[in-house]
């Protein structure tokens, strides 16, 4: 199927949509942080600890998932040879 002019137009608009989505996320994040900061120091500390814990947990789970899937694919390719 030959490329269509509409595809070229959409590919030009693609970075603009990414920028628009990024701006919306930035605004929502700033508003959320402002509201959280207005609630006080204790809430900010709790939020930072919870967020840090989630980041560490997701990193560990991601690392385990990659290491486990990597060993399975190596065993599968070794069986094929």
QUILINUR-V243228 format. One record per residue. N is the residue number from 1. RES is the residue in three letters. PSI is psi in radians with two decimals (NA if undefined). Layout:
n=N res=RES psi=PSI
n=N res=RES psi=PSI
This chain:
n=1 res=UNK psi=2.19
n=2 res=UNK psi=2.63
n=3 res=UNK psi=2.54
n=4 res=UNK psi=2.63
n=5 res=UNK psi=-0.55
n=6 res=UNK psi=-0.60
n=7 res=UNK psi=-0.69
n=8 res=UNK psi=-0.71
n=9 res=UNK psi=-0.74
n=10 res=UNK psi=-0.62
n=11 res=UNK psi=-0.49
n=12 res=UNK psi=-0.57
n=13 res=UNK psi=-0.33
n=14 res=UNK psi=-0.89
n=15 res=UNK psi=-0.55
n=16 res=UNK psi=-0.70
n=17 res=UNK psi=-0.67
n=18 res=UNK psi=-0.73
n=19 res=UNK psi=-0.70
n=20 res=UNK psi=-0.76
n=21 res=UNK psi=-0.73
n=22 res=UNK psi=-0.71
n=23 res=UNK psi=-0.75
n=24 res=UNK psi=-0.75
n=25 res=UNK psi=-0.68
n=26 res=UNK psi=-0.75
n=27 res=UNK psi=-0.80
n=28 res=UNK psi=-0.70
n=29 res=UNK psi=-0.77
n=30 res=UNK psi=-0.77
n=31 res=UNK psi=-0.71
n=32 res=UNK psi=-0.73
n=33 res=UNK psi=-0.67
n=34 res=UNK psi=-0.76
n=35 res=UNK psi=-0.70
n=36 res=UNK psi=-0.70
n=37 res=UNK psi=-0.56
n=38 res=UNK psi=-0.37
n=39 res=UNK psi=-0.28
n=40 res=UNK psi=2.93
n=41 res=UNK psi=-0.69
n=42 res=UNK psi=-0.69
n=43 res=UNK psi=-0.65
n=44 res=UNK psi=-0.74
n=45 res=UNK psi=-0.78
n=46 res=UNK psi=-0.76
n=47 res=UNK psi=-0.71
n=48 res=UNK psi=-0.73
n=49 res=UNK psi=-0.75
n=50 res=UNK psi=-0.77
n=51 res=UNK psi=-0.76
n=52 res=UNK psi=-0.73
n=53 res=UNK psi=-0.72
n=54 res=UNK psi=-0.69
n=55 res=UNK psi=-0.78
n=56 res=UNK psi=-0.76
n=57 res=UNK psi=-0.77
n=58 res=UNK psi=-0.64
n=59 res=UNK psi=-0.77
n=60 res=UNK psi=-0.80
n=61 res=UNK psi=-0.73
n=62 res=UNK psi=-0.73
n=63 res=UNK psi=-0.75
n=64 res=UNK psi=-0.71
n=65 res=UNK psi=-0.72
n=66 res=UNK psi=-0.74
n=67 res=UNK psi=-0.64
n=68 res=UNK psi=-0.73
n=69 res=UNK psi=-0.53
n=70 res=UNK psi=-0.71
n=71 res=UNK psi=-0.60
n=72 res=UNK psi=-0.73
n=73 res=UNK psi=-0.56
n=74 res=UNK psi=-0.69
n=75 res=UNK psi=-0.66
n=76 res=UNK psi=-0.72
n=77 res=UNK psi=-0.54
n=78 res=UNK psi=-0.60
n=79 res=UNK psi=-0.48
n=80 res=UNK psi=-0.48
n=81 res=UNK psi=NA
